[in-house]
Amino acid sequence: MDAGLSLDFLGVVEQAAIACAHTMGQGDRHHSDLVAVEAMRKKMDAVPMDGTIVIGEGERDEAPMLFIGEKVGKALHDAGAYPAIDIAVDPLEGTNLCATGSPNAIAVLAAAERGGLLHAPDLYMEKLVVGPSCKDAVSLDAPVAKNLGAIAECLERKVEDLVVVVLERDRHATLIEEIRAVGARIRLITDGDLSAGISAAVVGSGVHAVMGTGGAPEGVLAAAAMRCLNGEILARLVVKKPEHEERCRTMGITDFNRVYGASDLASSDSVIFAATGVTEGTLMDGVRFFGDGVRTHSLVMQTQPHRVQFIDTIHVHADSPNPRVHF
């Protein structure tokens, strides 16, 4: 996969973020998601690739755009020779966050060579996300206290100094009790465990682990980010019903108890990850509008060559006669 595609994918997430940022705080999460999807799809069709959506909007609800299996890219429109790319997207990760103007809503995309991303069903997934220093010291099946002790030892900290991000859900009541019982601190979030997972792999973010159950598609996106950041996600699908098993089999998954690592969920040697902040966040600023244009803050990463870039872009309106750059 051409590393130069990273800039094309940057443009895709920038346009999705700008589109939904116009709806920020208006309280309509569905409209925010819709405009992000439309903007992302339009921009993606200009990318020089033969792309297939493998993580998208529509495996469960048959959304009209960016559904799993949809073809995207220039190969749709001409007969040129383009690379075959698998795409995982979340046009607006944190729809509620955008609708309420809360922090850490992002537009995000991951790409890999064909077959390089797990075709994950839209189910829940147990997750444990840590940074590079701790990636070989934790286990999804270990007790919470043991994992936190191992993380603290790897980071040369006390358990009481650790910050663990957990989605604020009723299903996490026991997990929260176990974390608090050993003295670690918890940051409860209402949405956006993907953004939190990225933070866990960045030194200095103030987040040391993400624990709990969240969406499997977001787990694949997090794995792509971990491949670029040298962090780790350990994950297992939550399969409780016959229809869950059937959904897994439809996507080629037969081992329902398998624990996946980042290299299983995003197995390609060449992975690209791109995200743009929609609202203000831990790692990225949100979209900012000014008279002559728009300013975005993005994170673009890839494994070949291994590179992590924070990109601050000012998009000047084409019809501005005397544009002023705002810092």
C-alpha positions as CSV (number, residue, x, y, z in Angstrom):
1,M,0.0,0.0,0.0
2,D,1.4,3.4,-1.1
3,A,2.4,5.4,2.0
4,G,1.3,8.5,0.0
5,L,-2.3,7.4,0.5
6,S,-2.1,8.7,4.1
7,L,-2.5,12.2,2.8
8,D,-5.6,11.2,0.8
9,F,-7.1,9.6,3.9
10,L,-6.2,12.7,5.9
11,G,-8.4,14.7,3.5
12,V,-11.2,12.1,4.0
13,V,-11.4,12.5,7.8
14,E,-10.9,16.3,7.6
15,Q,-13.9,16.7,5.4
16,A,-16.1,14.4,7.6
17,A,-15.0,16.3,10.7
18,I,-15.8,19.7,9.2
19,A,-19.2,18.5,8.0
20,C,-20.4,17.2,11.3
21,A,-18.7,20.1,13.3
22,H,-21.3,22.3,11.7
23,T,-23.9,20.3,13.6
24,M,-22.0,20.3,17.0
25,G,-24.2,21.0,20.0
26,Q,-27.5,21.0,18.0
27,G,-28.7,17.8,19.8
28,D,-29.4,15.7,16.7
29,R,-27.0,12.8,16.8
30,H,-28.5,11.1,13.7
31,H,-28.1,14.3,11.6
32,S,-24.5,14.7,12.8
33,D,-23.7,11.1,11.8
34,L,-25.5,11.5,8.4
35,V,-23.5,14.5,7.3
36,A,-20.3,12.9,8.4
37,V,-21.0,9.8,6.4
38,E,-22.0,11.8,3.3
39,A,-18.9,13.9,3.4
40,M,-16.6,10.9,4.0
41,R,-18.1,8.9,1.2
42,K,-17.8,11.8,-1.3
43,K,-14.2,12.4,-0.5
44,M,-13.3,8.8,-0.4
45,D,-14.4,8.2,-4.0
46,A,-11.6,10.5,-5.1
47,V,-8.9,8.4,-3.5
48,P,-6.8,6.4,-5.9
49,M,-7.7,2.9,-4.7
50,D,-9.9,-0.1,-5.2
51,G,-11.4,0.2,-1.8
52,T,-13.8,-2.1,0.1
53,I,-15.5,-1.1,3.4
54,V,-15.0,-3.9,5.9
55,I,-16.0,-2.0,9.0
56,G,-18.7,0.5,8.3
57,E,-22.2,1.8,9.2
58,G,-24.4,-0.9,8.0
59,E,-23.7,-4.5,9.0
60,R,-26.5,-4.5,11.5
61,D,-28.8,-1.7,10.5
62,E,-28.3,-1.7,6.7
63,A,-27.4,2.0,6.6
64,P,-27.6,3.5,3.1
65,M,-24.0,4.7,3.0
66,L,-20.6,3.2,3.8
67,F,-22.1,-0.2,4.5
68,I,-19.9,-3.3,4.9
69,G,-19.0,-4.6,1.5
70,E,-19.5,-1.3,-0.3
71,K,-16.9,-0.4,-2.9
72,V,-15.2,3.0,-2.7
73,G,-12.4,4.8,-4.5
74,K,-11.4,5.9,-8.0
75,A,-11.7,2.3,-9.3
76,L,-15.5,2.8,-9.2
77,H,-15.2,5.4,-12.0
78,D,-12.4,4.3,-14.3
79,A,-10.4,1.3,-15.3
80,G,-7.0,2.3,-13.9
81,A,-4.9,-0.1,-11.9
82,Y,-5.5,0.8,-8.3
83,P,-4.3,-0.9,-5.1
84,A,-6.9,-3.2,-3.4
85,I,-7.5,-1.6,0.1
86,D,-9.7,-2.7,3.0
87,I,-11.2,0.3,4.9
88,A,-12.6,0.6,8.4
89,V,-14.5,3.8,9.1
90,D,-16.3,5.6,11.8
91,P,-17.3,8.8,10.2
92,L,-18.3,10.2,13.6
93,E,-17.0,8.3,16.7
94,G,-19.0,9.9,19.5
95,T,-22.2,10.9,17.9
96,N,-23.7,11.9,21.3
97,L,-20.5,13.8,22.1
98,C,-20.9,15.9,18.9
99,A,-24.6,16.4,19.5
100,T,-24.0,17.7,23.0
101,G,-20.7,19.6,22.3
102,S,-18.8,17.3,24.6
103,P,-15.1,16.5,24.2
104,N,-13.4,13.8,22.2
105,A,-15.7,13.3,19.2
106,I,-13.6,12.4,16.2
107,A,-13.9,11.3,12.5
108,V,-11.7,8.2,11.9
109,L,-10.5,5.8,9.3
110,A,-8.1,2.9,9.1
111,A,-6.8,1.2,5.9
112,A,-4.8,-1.9,5.1
113,E,-4.0,-4.1,2.2
114,R,-6.8,-6.5,1.2
115,G,-7.5,-9.0,4.0
116,G,-5.5,-7.0,6.5
117,L,-8.4,-6.0,8.8
118,L,-10.7,-8.4,10.7
119,H,-14.2,-8.3,9.4
120,A,-15.7,-7.9,12.8
121,P,-19.5,-8.2,13.3
122,D,-21.3,-5.4,15.0
123,L,-21.3,-7.0,18.4
124,Y,-19.8,-6.1,21.8
125,M,-16.2,-6.9,22.5
126,E,-14.3,-7.2,25.8
127,K,-11.3,-4.9,25.6
128,L,-8.1,-4.1,27.4
129,V,-5.9,-1.4,25.8
130,V,-2.4,-0.4,27.1
131,G,0.6,1.4,25.8
132,P,4.0,0.0,24.6
133,S,5.5,-0.4,28.0
134,C,2.8,-2.7,29.2
135,K,1.9,-4.7,26.1
136,D,3.4,-8.0,27.2
137,A,2.5,-7.8,30.8
138,V,-1.3,-8.0,30.8
139,S,-3.9,-10.6,30.0
140,L,-7.6,-10.3,29.2
141,D,-8.3,-13.3,31.5
142,A,-6.2,-12.0,34.4
143,P,-8.0,-10.4,37.4
144,V,-8.3,-6.6,37.3
145,A,-6.0,-6.3,40.3
146,K,-3.2,-8.3,38.7
147,N,-3.4,-6.4,35.4
148,L,-3.3,-3.0,37.2
149,G,-0.4,-4.2,39.3
150,A,1.5,-5.3,36.2
151,I,0.8,-1.9,34.5
152,A,2.0,0.0,37.5
153,E,5.2,-2.1,37.7
154,C,5.9,-1.5,34.0
155,L,5.4,2.2,34.3
156,E,7.3,2.4,37.6
157,R,4.3,3.9,39.3
158,K,2.0,3.1,42.2
159,V,-1.4,1.5,41.3
160,E,-2.9,4.6,43.0
161,D,-1.3,6.8,40.3
162,L,-3.0,4.9,37.4
163,V,-5.9,6.4,35.4
164,V,-8.2,3.8,33.8
165,V,-10.8,4.8,31.3
166,V,-14.1,3.0,31.5
167,L,-17.4,3.6,29.6
168,E,-20.1,4.6,32.0
169,R,-22.5,1.7,31.5
170,D,-24.5,-0.5,33.9
171,R,-22.6,-3.6,32.6
172,H,-19.4,-2.2,34.0
173,A,-20.5,-1.8,37.7
174,T,-18.5,-4.8,38.9
175,L,-15.4,-3.7,36.8
176,I,-15.6,-0.3,38.4
177,E,-15.8,-1.7,41.9
178,E,-12.7,-3.9,41.2
179,I,-10.7,-1.0,39.9
180,R,-11.5,1.2,42.8
181,A,-10.9,-1.7,45.3
182,V,-7.2,-1.6,44.4
183,G,-7.0,2.2,44.5
184,A,-6.6,3.1,40.9
185,R,-8.4,6.1,39.6
186,I,-11.2,5.9,37.0
187,R,-12.2,8.3,34.3
188,L,-15.7,7.5,33.3
189,I,-16.7,8.5,29.8
190,T,-20.1,8.5,28.2
191,D,-18.9,7.6,24.6
192,G,-15.7,7.5,22.6
193,D,-13.7,4.5,23.8
194,L,-11.6,4.6,20.6
195,S,-10.3,8.0,21.4
196,A,-9.5,6.9,24.9
197,G,-7.7,3.8,23.6
198,I,-5.4,5.9,21.4
199,S,-4.6,8.1,24.5
200,A,-3.6,5.0,26.5
201,A,-0.8,4.4,24.0
202,V,0.5,7.9,24.0
203,V,3.0,8.8,26.7
204,G,1.9,11.9,28.7
205,S,-1.8,11.7,27.9
206,G,-2.7,10.9,31.5
207,V,-4.4,7.7,30.5
208,H,-2.8,4.4,31.4
209,A,-5.4,1.8,30.3
210,V,-8.8,1.3,28.9
211,M,-11.0,-1.5,30.3
212,G,-14.5,-2.8,29.6
213,T,-16.9,-3.9,26.9
214,G,-17.5,-1.8,23.8
215,G,-18.2,-2.1,20.1
216,A,-16.2,-4.6,18.1
217,P,-15.9,-2.3,15.0
218,E,-14.2,0.3,17.2
219,G,-11.9,-2.5,18.5
220,V,-10.6,-3.0,14.9
221,L,-10.0,0.7,14.5
222,A,-8.2,0.8,17.9
223,A,-6.1,-2.2,16.8
224,A,-5.0,-0.2,13.7
225,A,-3.9,2.7,15.9
226,M,-2.1,0.3,18.3
227,R,-0.2,-1.2,15.4
228,C,1.1,2.3,14.6
229,L,1.7,3.3,18.2
230,N,3.2,0.0,19.3
231,G,0.5,-0.4,21.9
232,E,-1.7,-3.4,22.5
233,I,-5.4,-4.2,22.5
234,L,-6.6,-7.5,23.8
235,A,-10.1,-8.3,22.8
236,R,-12.8,-11.0,22.7
237,L,-16.2,-11.0,21.0
238,V,-19.2,-11.2,23.3
239,V,-21.2,-14.0,21.8
240,K,-24.2,-14.9,23.9
241,K,-27.0,-15.8,21.5
242,P,-27.5,-18.0,18.5
243,E,-27.9,-15.0,16.3
244,H,-24.6,-13.7,17.5
245,E,-23.0,-16.9,16.4
246,E,-24.6,-16.8,13.0
247,R,-23.4,-13.2,12.5
248,C,-19.9,-14.3,13.3
249,R,-20.0,-17.2,11.0
250,T,-21.3,-15.0,8.2
251,M,-18.1,-13.0,8.6
252,G,-15.8,-16.0,8.7
253,I,-15.4,-16.2,12.5
254,T,-15.9,-19.6,14.1
255,D,-13.8,-19.5,17.3
256,F,-16.1,-17.4,19.6
257,N,-13.7,-17.5,22.5
258,R,-10.6,-16.4,20.8
259,V,-8.6,-13.5,22.4
260,Y,-7.4,-11.2,19.6
261,G,-4.4,-8.9,19.8
262,A,-3.7,-5.8,17.7
263,S,-1.8,-7.9,15.1
264,D,-4.8,-10.2,14.8
265,L,-7.4,-7.5,14.4
266,A,-5.2,-5.4,12.0
267,S,-2.8,-8.0,10.6
268,S,-1.5,-6.2,7.5
269,D,2.2,-5.2,7.5
270,S,1.0,-1.9,6.0
271,V,-1.6,0.0,8.1
272,I,-2.7,3.6,7.9
273,F,-4.8,5.3,10.5
274,A,-6.2,8.8,10.3
275,A,-8.4,10.8,12.6
276,T,-9.5,14.4,12.9
277,G,-10.9,16.0,16.0
278,V,-14.5,17.2,15.8
279,T,-14.9,18.6,19.3
280,E,-12.0,19.5,21.7
281,G,-10.2,16.4,22.8
282,T,-7.3,14.9,24.8
283,L,-5.1,14.5,21.8
284,M,-6.6,16.7,19.1
285,D,-8.3,20.1,19.0
286,G,-11.8,20.3,17.5
287,V,-12.8,22.0,14.3
288,R,-12.6,25.7,14.5
289,F,-14.4,28.1,12.1
290,F,-13.3,31.6,11.3
291,G,-14.3,34.2,8.7
292,D,-11.9,33.1,6.0
293,G,-11.9,29.3,6.5
294,V,-11.7,26.4,8.8
295,R,-8.9,24.9,11.0
296,T,-8.6,21.2,11.8
297,H,-6.3,19.2,13.9
298,S,-5.6,15.6,12.9
299,L,-3.5,12.5,13.7
300,V,-2.2,10.5,10.8
301,M,-0.1,7.3,11.4
302,Q,1.3,4.5,9.4
303,T,3.4,1.4,9.9
304,Q,5.4,1.6,6.6
305,P,7.3,3.8,7.0
306,H,6.6,3.9,10.7
307,R,5.4,7.5,11.2
308,V,3.1,9.4,13.6
309,Q,2.1,12.9,12.6
310,F,-0.1,15.5,14.2
311,I,-1.3,17.8,11.4
312,D,-2.7,21.3,11.9
313,T,-4.4,22.5,8.8
314,I,-6.0,25.8,7.8
315,H,-8.5,25.4,5.0
316,V,-9.0,28.8,3.4
317,H,-12.3,29.4,1.6
318,A,-11.7,29.7,-2.2
319,D,-13.9,32.8,-2.4
320,S,-12.0,34.8,0.3
321,P,-10.4,37.8,-1.6
322,N,-7.9,38.6,1.1
323,P,-7.6,35.5,3.4
324,R,-6.2,35.9,6.8
325,V,-4.5,33.0,8.5
326,H,-5.5,32.6,12.1
327,F,-3.2,31.1,14.7
